Amino acid sequence: VSNLLGDLRNVKDQAAVKTKISKFEVSELDIKNGVRQIGEALIFCHRDARVYHFGCSKETVLITPRGDWKLAGFMFATAITRAGEQVDPSTFQNWQMTVRSKPEEFQHPSYEAIAPETLQDKQANHLADAWSFGQLVFACIGWHAHARPETAINDDIEYREWIKQLEPLSVHQFPTGIQDPLRRILSVSAATRIDIQEFLKAPWFQDVQVRALRYLVNFTRKRFC
């Protein structure tokens, strides 16, 4: 998804990729269905697999040739023993909060994927993944609506300054059916942040086209898979 949104730092032949992307059409319906698939994948991680992802971002979402969105990038995933368990992601092997000198050096997740409480309190749970998911949705809808300039965050200092700018979060450029849920899932305080399941109840996801598409996809899978 990051390539689709214009971030080609991980690509050697950028000219060729730009040509391919220019032919790739993504509608608002595609984004609704895609981000919902990622949200449901994260809910499965929390509820059934007992895992926090701790790295959901534009860089860890893949789009298949059929248009399905798949959650990848589990290098920072953390196993839990009970729902809502608080953990310190920075204590795990793959996580090093250092400045990334190159985009391919993943000592820690993308800064946009790091919930504020992870740095400030050294504690996080499923609501940290909700923050990361909210940032993904914000980026995807903003790109489609031409509402969000892309800003690279390179270190902890820039991250903390960026977080300060998110209160209050400006969402007036986005569709009305997603504005309040987006503001709530991107609450800097985890105490007032909604989870992914609540976010997916937003009116923006409930239109007839999305329901029809999901029905057809599920029907096809049951019939032919």
C-alpha positions in Angstrom: 0.0 0.0 0.0 2.9 2.4 0.7 3.9 2.1 -3.0 0.4 2.9 -4.1 0.4 6.0 -1.9 3.6 7.2 -3.5 6.3 6.0 -1.1 8.8 4.2 -3.3 11.8 4.2 -0.9 11.9 0.4 -0.9 11.9 0.1 -4.7 15.0 0.1 -6.9 13.3 0.6 -10.3 11.1 3.4 -9.3 10.2 4.5 -12.8 8.9 1.1 -13.7 6.8 0.9 -10.5 5.4 4.4 -11.1 4.3 3.3 -14.5 2.5 0.2 -13.1 0.9 2.2 -10.3 -0.4 4.8 -12.7 -2.5 2.1 -14.3 -3.8 0.8 -11.0 -7.2 2.3 -10.2 -8.4 2.3 -6.6 -11.9 3.5 -5.8 -13.3 4.5 -2.5 -15.1 1.1 -2.5 -11.8 -0.7 -2.9 -10.4 1.3 0.1 -13.5 0.6 2.3 -13.3 -3.1 1.5 -9.5 -3.3 1.8 -9.1 -1.5 5.2 -12.0 -3.6 6.5 -10.1 -6.7 5.6 -7.1 -5.5 7.5 -9.2 -4.5 10.5 -10.8 -8.0 10.6 -7.3 -9.5 10.3 -6.2 -7.6 13.4 -9.3 -8.6 15.3 -8.5 -12.2 14.5 -5.0 -11.7 15.8 -6.2 -10.3 19.1 -9.2 -12.6 19.7 -8.2 -15.9 18.2 -4.4 -16.0 17.7 -3.7 -14.1 20.9 -1.1 -11.8 19.2 -0.6 -8.1 19.1 0.7 -7.1 15.7 2.5 -3.8 16.8 3.4 -2.9 13.2 0.4 -2.4 11.1 1.2 0.3 8.5 1.2 1.2 4.8 4.4 -0.8 4.5 3.0 -4.0 6.0 -0.2 -4.2 3.9 -0.1 -6.1 0.6 -2.6 -6.0 -2.2 -3.1 -9.2 -4.2 -3.8 -9.4 -8.0 -7.4 -10.1 -7.1 -7.6 -6.9 -5.0 -7.6 -8.4 -1.6 -5.7 -6.6 1.2 -3.4 -8.8 3.3 -1.8 -8.1 6.6 2.0 -8.9 6.6 5.0 -7.6 8.6 4.7 -9.7 11.7 8.3 -9.1 12.8 7.2 -7.1 15.8 4.2 -9.3 16.7 3.9 -10.2 20.4 2.1 -13.2 21.9 -0.2 -12.6 24.8 -1.9 -14.9 27.3 -5.2 -13.0 27.8 -7.3 -10.3 26.1 -6.3 -6.8 26.8 -2.9 -7.8 28.4 -0.5 -4.9 28.8 3.0 -5.5 27.4 6.2 -3.5 26.7 7.0 -4.0 23.0 10.4 -2.4 23.3 11.6 -5.3 25.4 11.3 -7.8 22.6 14.1 -9.0 20.4 13.3 -7.3 17.1 12.4 -3.9 18.5 15.2 -1.2 18.9 14.1 2.4 19.2 17.0 3.9 17.2 17.1 6.3 14.3 16.7 4.4 11.0 19.4 5.5 8.6 17.9 3.5 5.7 14.2 2.7 5.1 15.0 -1.0 4.9 16.5 -1.1 8.4 13.5 -2.2 10.5 14.8 -1.8 14.0 11.3 -0.7 15.0 8.0 -0.3 13.2 7.2 2.7 11.1 6.7 5.7 13.4 3.2 6.1 12.2 2.5 2.6 13.5 3.7 3.3 17.0 1.0 4.3 19.4 1.9 7.2 21.8 1.6 5.1 24.9 4.3 2.7 23.5 6.9 5.4 23.8 5.5 7.5 26.7 4.4 4.7 29.0 6.3 1.7 27.7 3.0 -0.2 27.9 0.6 -1.2 25.1 -2.2 -3.6 24.3 -4.7 -4.1 21.5 -5.5 -0.4 21.4 -2.0 0.2 20.1 -2.9 -1.8 17.1 -6.1 0.2 16.9 -4.0 3.4 16.6 -1.8 1.8 13.9 -4.9 0.7 12.0 -6.4 4.2 12.3 -3.2 5.7 10.9 -3.5 3.3 7.9 -7.1 4.3 7.3 -6.2 8.0 7.7 -3.5 7.7 5.1 -5.6 5.7 2.6 -8.7 7.9 2.7 -6.6 11.0 2.8 -4.7 9.9 -0.3 -7.9 9.2 -2.1 -9.4 12.5 -1.0 -6.1 14.4 -1.5 -6.3 15.5 2.1 -3.1 14.5 3.6 0.5 15.6 2.8 3.0 12.9 3.5 5.6 13.7 6.2 8.5 11.5 7.0 9.2 11.0 10.7 12.8 10.1 11.4 13.4 10.0 15.1 11.7 10.1 18.5 11.9 13.9 18.8 10.1 14.4 15.5 7.6 11.8 16.5 6.7 13.5 19.8 6.3 16.8 17.9 4.1 15.1 15.4 1.9 13.6 18.2 1.4 17.1 19.6 -0.1 18.3 16.3 -2.7 15.5 16.4 -4.6 17.2 19.2 -7.2 18.1 18.1 -7.1 15.9 15.0 -8.5 17.6 11.9 -10.8 15.3 10.0 -13.1 17.8 8.2 -11.7 16.8 4.8 -12.9 13.2 5.2 -16.4 11.7 4.5 -18.8 12.5 7.3 -19.5 8.8 8.0 -15.9 8.3 9.2 -15.0 11.6 10.8 -16.0 10.9 14.4 -14.8 7.3 14.5 -11.5 8.3 13.0 -11.0 11.0 15.6 -11.8 8.5 18.3 -9.5 5.7 17.1 -6.7 8.2 16.8 -7.1 9.6 20.3 -3.6 10.2 21.7 -4.9 8.8 25.0 -5.5 5.1 24.9 -8.1 5.6 27.7 -10.4 7.3 25.2 -9.5 5.4 22.1 -12.1 3.0 20.5 -11.0 -0.5 19.4 -11.1 -1.8 15.9 -14.3 -3.7 16.2 -16.1 -0.5 17.3 -14.5 1.5 14.5 -15.7 -0.9 11.8 -19.3 0.0 12.9 -18.8 3.4 11.4 -21.5 4.4 8.8 -18.8 4.8 6.2 -18.4 1.0 6.1 -22.1 0.3 6.0 -23.2 1.3 2.5 -24.9 -1.2 0.2 -22.0 -1.5 -2.2 -19.6 -2.7 0.5 -22.1 -5.3 1.8 -22.8 -6.5 -1.7 -19.1 -6.9 -2.5 -18.4 -8.7 0.7 -21.3 -11.1 0.1 -20.1 -11.9 -3.4 -16.5 -12.4 -2.2 -17.6 -14.7 0.6 -20.0 -16.6 -1.7 -17.2 -17.2 -4.3 -14.8 -18.4 -1.7 -17.4 -20.9 -0.2 -18.4 -22.1 -3.7 -15.0 -22.5 -5.4 -12.4 -22.7 -2.6 
